[in-house]
Amino acid sequence: MGKEAFQETSCQLLLIEDNEDDANLIIKALTNIEDSDFQVEQSKSLAEGLVALEAGQFDLVLLDLFLLFLVQN
């Protein structure tokens, strides 16, 4: 599979991140990747992210692992 196969494909990405500054940095980094087309939906909590995950179709999920520790405590 060559590089050209990825140029025509959009990646549906769910970003679960409660820190707006971190989310903005991640989104900026993704948009700076050459020949990429990330469609990012952001959730600001784990609960919100799980609802979005059940409702939508995503190719990739980026999760702030610290949110898992907040649920356990």
ABEGO torsion letter per residue (X at the ends): XBAAAAAABBBBBBBBBABAAAAAAAAAAAAABBGBBBBBBBBABAAAAAAAAAABBBABBBBBAAAAAAAAX
